[in-house]
Amino acid sequence: PHHHYRTPYCTVCYLQHCTVLYPITTTMSSVIDNVTEDLLELYGFLAIRSDGETRLQYYQAFAEIYSKSGFAQEKCGRIYNYAELAELAATVTVAAECPGNLEEMKHVPASKPFSHWHTEDWKSLREAFRQLRKSLIRQDANASMEEIDDGKEDHHVHPDRAQNKYFEERLWRLYKIILLHQCLAPFREALGQLITDENMDETKQFQLLEVPDKFLDEFLDAIEEVEDEDVKRAMSRLLTDDKEAFQSPHDLYRLFTDPKQVYSYTRLLAKTDELIRKWASLVFDYPELAEFYLRSNSGTDQSRRNAAVQKLKRARERLDEQVDDPMDRMAEAAAGAKRSRRSPSTQDVSGDEDNDDDEEHDPPKDTKGKRRSYEKKKSATRLEFTDDEVEDDEEEEILSRAKPPVRVRSPSGSPQGKQRKSQTKKYEGRRQWTEEEKNAIKEGIVQIGYGKWALIKEHFEPILNDRTSGQIKDCVRTMKKKGD
């Protein structure tokens, strides 16, 4: 009855699969149980490996079969752990992406968006991960239903899994992210409304966010109650250095929406998917039925690719009818310029001018009066530095003394009427970094983040107006080297 098994090829493969696994003496009820277990294993595998709406569709199929089978009564083994992993993945997906077509998916968890989660919701999520880890590190985590019915349950801990980094360090990292969202839950919705207010003046987007004093005091109290130092620092980043105000709406919006920031729900979803998929690969074997399923759908994927290629070809034909392709003319011009640069001494004995191999190994000689590329320019000047001008190599080199611009002659020997901009450039002297500039950079790293040099320059525009982002980067490396 499931749409994934309508293709004849997949049906034949699955019947062969059942013939090999289930002897002829097996009762019909046992065959039904084995087939159901295989289907649940397949749909659980696909729900964990996919994402977005596709994941929800696979979980809907899994939950529909799982609810009608007798396997839901068991609280251990492979199918139980697949059910817990798939449900957790579907819950986080719904909360992070908020799909709109959940009416037809009755078995998909109707989770609220993350922005509406309360403190208890985040605590429940942490507890779900803790219980799931406890179940997956058991010796019977990958046991089949037949093994469980035969009384082969084993509550002992699997030593390799228990000490694996994905069940220890990586899980604790995810715990900290969830704890951060748990601590921000009482304030996140209110902050989101303030920073996304459409009626806010554009100039206020870059000013410190105005909030009631009571709101700020409650946020400061919440920071003091946090025991984890990493979470405490992450919450403090939303405030200014003196902790007397929130950052600007522009900066807060960037922190909340940047997928690389721990405040982002997208990052939480990515870290959750990574951990769940790794757990499944460490505990479960690759489903045998998945090979038949993927092989049966390979023809469908190829047909989609062929249809896409044909669509691109038709679009190219319509484009050619309206616009001439400039690539042909550009290729002809490039080939003509290539031939014009070639010297007769580099041509083949047969007189073939299209021999590219000769050009690679024997470059053409310059004609008389032309300077070779490796020869010294007549306008070249030798610059020397005094001891006072030589500083750390990490600083950007700005020449302090240079000879006056030199008039350049063309290859024919006649002086040119105009000088090139690169020959008339005047170099400014090296300017030492002031303490005010260094302090501004340090504050920018704390408030905005390390490596955001352009944003730091923009944020401290009056102080760092005459500095480039590259100079700021070099200054930071110099300060780190000197221990400042």
N, C-alpha and C positions, 0 to 999 in steps of 0.2 A: 504493500500500500504506500510505500515511501517513494518519492519522485526520484531519488538517487539510484533506484534499482529498476528503472523502466527500460534502460538500454539492454538489448539482447546480449551483448558481449559481457556486460557486468553480471547478468543473471547466470550465464553459463559458467563464468569463472567462480561465482559464489557457490553454485551447485557442486562444482569440482572441489572447492574448498571444504564444503560440508561432507562430501564423500570421503575425503582423506581423513578428516578429523573425527567423524562420528561413525563408528562401526555399524554394520547392518543390524546388529542385535540391540542397538540402543532403542529405548522406548520413545514413543512420539513425544511424550511430555519432556523427556530429557533433551530431545532435539530442539524443541521449542525454546527451552531454557537456554540452550547453548547458542541458538541463533539470536535470541534476545540479548544475551550477554555480549555477543560479537557486535550487534548493532549499537548497543549502548557504549561499548568501548570505542567504536568508530566515531560516533557523534560527539562523545566527550573529547576525544582527541582533536577533532576538527574544530570544536568550539574553543578549545584552548589555543590552538595554533592560529586561528583566524582572528579578525578584529572587526570592530564597527558593527554595522547591521548584519553582516554575514555571520558574525559570532552569535548574535541574538537568534538568528534563524536556526542555526545548528543547535543552540541550547534549547529552543522551543521543541525541536524534534526529539532531543534527548529527554527532556522533562516529560514529554507526552508518553513516551514508551516507559520511562522509569516509574511514573506514577501508576501505570496499569500493571506493572510487573510486581512480583513478590519480593524483589530485591531491596525495596525501600525499607524493609524491616531490619535489614542487616546494618550494623554500625561499624563495620570494618571491611577490609578487602579492597580489591581494585575498583569495582563499580562504585562503591561508597565514596572512595577518594576522588574518583572522576566526577561524581555528582557534586561534591563539595568544591572542588577546584573550578568546575564549569560555572556553578552558581555564583561563586565569588567573582570570577572574571566577568560574568554578565552583569552583576550588580554594580561593579565599578565602571563598566562601560556605559551603562544607562545613566549613572550619576554624573559622569564626566562629559558625555556627548549629548545627552538629552534628546534621543531620537523621538520623532513625532508619531510614528506609526506602530505604536505598541498595542492598539486595540485588538488586533488579530492574534497577537502573541500572548495568550492568557497565562502561560507558564513562566514568562519572563518576569523577573522581580521588578515590581513597580517602585523603583527607588527614586527618591527626591534628588534634584540637582545638588551637587556638592555645596553650592553657595547657600543652600537652605538647610544644610545639615547642622544639627545641634551637637553639643558636647557628648551626649550619650550615644549619638550615631557614630561618632569617631571612636569612642571607646568600644563599641560593638565591633567595628571593623578590626581594631587591634586584637580583640579577643578571638575573632574568627581566624585570623592568621595564626594565633597561638595554638588554638585547638587543631587547626589543620596541620601545623608542623608536628604536633604531638602524634597525630594519626599517621603521618607519612614516614616518620622515623621508626615505626614499628616493624618488626620482622615480617609480619603478614600484610604489609601495605599493598603488595602486588598479588595477593592470593586471589584465586578464582572463586566463584560461587561454589563450585564442586568441592574445592579444598576446604572451604568454610563449613559446608554441610557435613563433611567427613570429620569435623572436629579438629582441624589443623590450625586453629587460631594460635597466634604467638604474640603475647603482649610485650615481649622483651624488646629492648631498643637495638636498632641496627647500628653498630659502632661507626661504620664508615659514613653513613648518612648523618648521624648526630653531630659528627665533627666536620662535616663538609661546610665550606664557607658560605654556601647559599642557604644553609639552615642555621648559620650562626651570624657572621659579620654582615652579610647582605640583608638578612632579615632585620637585624638591629638598625641598620641604616634606614630601612623602610619604616620601622617603628618610629624613628625620630621624625621623619617627614609627616607621618600620621599624627604624632604628638604635637607637632607645630600647628597643623590644621585644627587639631582639637583645642589648643590654646587660643587660636585666632577665631574660633567659631562664634563666640559672643559678639565679636566686633566686625567680622568679615562682611556681613550683609550690609551693615550701616556704612562702612567704608566704601563698599562697592557702589552704593547709591550716591555717595558724595562725589566720588571721583568720576562718575559717568553722568553727572547732571548736565543735561543738554542746555539748560539756561545759564550755566556758569560762564562768566566773562572769560574771553580767551586769555587775557592777561593774568587772571587768577590761576590758570592752569600751571603756571610756573612759579607761583607763590606758595608759601607754606599753607597747608590745609587748615582751614579754620574749623575747629570742633569745640563743643562745650567743655568747660574745665572738668566737669564730672566724668565725661567720657574719657578724657586723657588720664585722669587719676585712676580710673578703673583699669585702664590698659597698663599703666605703670604698676599697679598692684598685681595684675596678672603676670607680668614679667618677673616680679620678685618671688612669686609663688612657684615658678618653674625651677626644678632642680637640675635639669640637664643644661649644661653650659652652652652647647651648640644651639639648642632651641632658644635659649635666652638671648644669645647674640643675634640669631635670625630675627627675633621679634624686635630687638633694639634697632635693627637696620631700618625699620619703618619710621623711626624717629630721627630727629636731628641729634647732633653730638651732645648737646646740653640736655637732651630729653625733655625739652620744654614745648615741643610742637611736633606734629607729624610732617613728613616730607611733602613736597608739592604733589598735587593730583597727577601731574604728568609722570613723576618718578614712581608714585605708587601704582599707577596703571601699568607702567612698564614692568615693575616687579611682579605684579599679579598675573600678567599675561605672557611673559617671556617663558617659553618652554624650558629654558635652561635654568630657571630660578626655582628654588624649592617651594615657593609660594604658589606655583602654577599647578592647576589641576591636570593639565596635560602631562606634566612631568610625573605627577603621582600615578596617572594611568600607565605611562610608559614603564615606570619602575615596577608597578604591580604586574604588568604583563610579562616583563622580563623574569621576575621571580617565579611566577606561576608556571611559565613554560619550562624554566630550568628545573623546577621541582618535578614536573611531569616526566621530563627526559631522564632524570636521575632515578626515579622510582619505577616507572612503567617501561615495559618493552614496547617496541614499535608494533602497532596493531597489524596483524596479517591482512585483515580486510581492507586496511587503508591502501595497500599496494594495488588491490583489485579496483578500488574506487578511483584512485588517481589515474590508473591506466585506462579505465573506461572513459574518463573525462578528458583525456589528452586529445582525443579526436575533436571534441567540442572546442577546446582551446585553440587547436590549429585552425578550425574553421573560422573562429572569431578573428584570429590574426590575418587570415587570408582576406576576410571581408574588410578589415581595416586597411590593408594594403591596397585593395581595389578602390576603396573610398579615397585614399590619398592620391592614387593615380588619376581618378576622375577630377579631383580638385586641381591637380597640376595641369591637366588638359584645359580646364576652364580658365586657369590663370594665364596659360600660354596664348589663349585666344585674345586676351585683353591687353597683355603686357609682354614686351619683348624681353627675353632673358638676357641680362647684361653679362653673364658669366662667359659667354662665347667671345664677346668683344674683348673682355678683360684678359682671357687666355691668349687671344691672338696678339694683343698688345704686349703681354709679358713675353711671349715667344719672340716677337720682333725685337724687343729690347735686349733679350738674351743673345740673339744672333749678332746684333750690332756691337755688343761688347767683346765679341770673340775676335781674337787676332788671327791672321792667316797662318802664323807659325803653329797654332794649336789645332788646326784642322787636320782631318785625316788625309792620308795620301790619296785616297780615292776622290777627295773633294767633297765628301759628304759633310754638310754643315750641321747635321742634326745628331752628331755623335756626342752624347752627353757624358760618356765615360771619360773622354779626353779632357773635358772641362773640369771634371772632379780632380783628376790627378795632375794636370798641368795648367795652372791658372794663367789667363792671358797677361801679357806684359803691357805695362803702361806705355803710351806713346811718348814721344819726346816733348819735354816741357811740362809734363804732368807729374805731380808728386805721388810717390807710391804710398799706400796706406800705412806702411810700417815706418816710413821716414818721418823725421822730426819736422813739425810745422815751423815756418819762419816766424810766426807770431807767438811761438811758445815762450813763456817766461819762467824763470826759476825763482821760486818763492822760498824764503827762509823765515823761520820763526825765532823770536827771542825767547829767553828762558821764562819770562813772565807770561808769555802767550801760550805755552805748552801746558795743557792740563790733562786730566784723565782721558784715556782713549775712549771711554764710553760716552763722553760728551760729544755733541755734534760739532764737527770742525767747521768754523766760519773764518775765512781768511781775513786777517786784520790789515795786512799791507800787501798791496799789489801794484805792479807798474802800471802806468797810464795805458789806456787802450792803444793798440797798434793798428795802423792802417794796413789792410790786407789787400794784396794784389790777386787778381784773377789768374787762372792758369795761363792765359795768353800774355800776361805781363802788364796789362793796363790796369791802373788803379780803379777800384770800384767806387761808385758814387756814394753808396751808403754803407755803413758798417752794420754788421750783424748785431742783434741784441745780446748774444752771448759774449761778444767781444767788447761791448760797452757797459757790461754789468758792473755796478759798483758794489763792493762787498762791505758789509757793516762789520764793525769790530765786535769781538767776543764780549758778551755781557755776562757777568757773574749772576748766578741764581741768588735772589734775595731770600731772606728767611720767610718773608710774607708769601712768596711764590711757593717755597717748599712746604710751608704749612698748609697752603691751599691744596696742594697736590695730595698731601697726607689725608686731609679731610675728605677730598674727593674719593680716594680709595676706600675709605671707611663707609661713606654714604652711598657711593655709586657702584663701587666694585673695582677690583684689580683688572687692568687691561682695557678699561673703558676710557681711553685717553681723550677721544674727541668729546665725549659727554662731560668729562671733567673740565675740559677747556671751556665748553659751552656754559657749564654751571657756574664757573668762577671767571666769567668773561672779563670783568674789569681788571682782575689781577693778572690773568694769563693771556691777555689780549695779544701781546707781542710774541707769544710762544706758539709753536706748532705742536701737534699731537706727538710727532716723532721726537721733538726735543723733550717733551714731558716724559715720554717713555725712557729716554736715555738718562734723564735726571733721576728717575726712580731707580734705575739700575745702579747709577753711581752712588746714590744714598744707601742702597742695600750693601754695596761693596764696602763703603766706609762705615757701615754700622749705624747710620743716622736714622 
